[in-house]
Amino acid sequence: MPVPGPGYSITVRVEAPSSVTAAGDLTAAVGRVGGVLTAFDVVESHSDSIVVDISANALSENHANDITQTLDSLPGVKVRKVSDRTFLIHLGGKIEVTPKVALRNRDDLSRAYTPGVARVCQAIAANPEDARRLTIKRNTVAVLTDGSAVLGLGNIGPAAALPVMEGKAALFKKFADVDAWPVCLDTQDTEEIILIAKALAPVYAGINLEDIAAPRCFEIEKRLREQLDIPVFHDDQHGTAIVVVAALRNALRVVGKSIEDCKIVVSGVGAAGSAIIRLLLQKNPGDIVAADIDGIVHSARGNLDDNLAWIASHTNKQQVSGTLHEALAGADVFIGVSAPNLFGAEQVATMNKDAVVFALANPDPEIDPLEAQKHAAVVATGRSDFPNQINNVLAFPGVFRGLLDANAHNIDDSMLLAAADAIADVVDNGKLNASFIVPSVFDSAVAPAVAEAVRKAVLAER
């Protein structure tokens, strides 16, 4: 199922004989071991040899090594250097601070810094709300993590989480012109995280919690929302939920079903799964049946934490028990945010006609999308190499742009639903089909539409 992609892209500099067949031999070698050639550049040419940069996509680091070794084994070919193109773009980090004002002379310095800046400090001390007008605060978001649940890598700590938080900050700027900054905390103590976030809050107009493990993330978000006067948004929960709700609205349009008539099975009840369930409940689905590693969640099941107990009491109307496979029988929708390879085409066949399957575990989904397509009418994944990618980038930049523009002090479900509807509406009837239920992350209409919808939702509550 996986195909070579740019996440494992290498450039190999090789020296080869200057023969008629040299270029063909090199490109054929890459293809022979399953690499995807993306560029072939001659950087030196001599009477008896050429030096070539060969760029190729691979499946993994081991696959990239196979490509390199295959090239090096060709007669007369010598590999000089191998560059990992993903690591290259991370050298020195991916973001920077750039002054917005010129500092050309003594006068500029006197206004931007001392002595002039003291007058601005005094104005803010007299009226703290002026911080939003006279500093970076009104357009600045903290991307805050403890490194405990980073992507699919698990608890790798704050330093290892930094490249992801940098990337998040870059996406904020690219898609919504929001100035975001990584805040990677060297603690995984709930009380310490809350205390530090509160202490940092004066600098920021919003906090984007990121990659904090469940169930701790629920407590942290809840208490920060109660104690701060700025919106606190856990993207792993609510960003995912927004895009799933948007995609499901359009998927059900494709198959001609109403959510009020649908049985929805959700696999995975951690941060993302719980938030999806809570937001979907606002849409009055026919029923939701949640499942985790221990099977279907129901009130009589033992060892339920607070989150699972809440889910058990608000879903599964018949309080059925059993396995995920049993839950799928007669379901209209599957939403997976759990683990790879949990079921196959034979289980999809037990679902209702025109089933919708969102297999979002990344990088390997709960079911091979090609297998799901044998019986499902609409299939979505979290991957970029299949149609219908469910990607949080569709949500969080516009959500925060709208919150900042409205000078929001909190965030609630009405704003999340407004964002979901805005994403769904970008795919109008002229574009909608089974392979296109959500817009591209590069669609320039998405972030402004989400921002405006969220801004209006904020203002409607005042």
Buried (B, 14 or more C-beta within 10 A) or exposed (E): EEEBBEEBBBBBBBBBBEEEEBBEBBBEBBEEBBBBBBEBEEEEEEEEBBBBBBBBBBBEEEBBEBBBEBBBEBEEBEBEEBBBBEEEEEEEEBBEEEEEEEEEEEEEEEBBEEEEEEEBEEEBEEEEEBBBEBBBBBBBBBBBBBBBBBEEEEBBBBEEBBBBBBBBBBBBEEBBEBBBBBBBBEEBEBEEBBEBBBEBBEBBBBBBBBBBBBBBBBBBBEBBBEEBEBBBBBBBBBBBBBBBBBBBBBBBBBBEBEBEEBBBBBBBBBBBBBBBBBBBBBBEBBBBBBBBEEBBBBEEBEEBEEBBEBBBEEBBEEBEBEBBBBBBBEBBBBBBBBBBEBBBBEBBEBBBEBBBBBBBBBBBBBBBBEBBBEBBBBBBBBBEEBBBBBBBBBBBBBBBBBBBBBBBBBBEBBBBBBBBBBBBBBBEEEEBEBEBBBBBBEBEEBBBBBBBBBBBBBEEEE
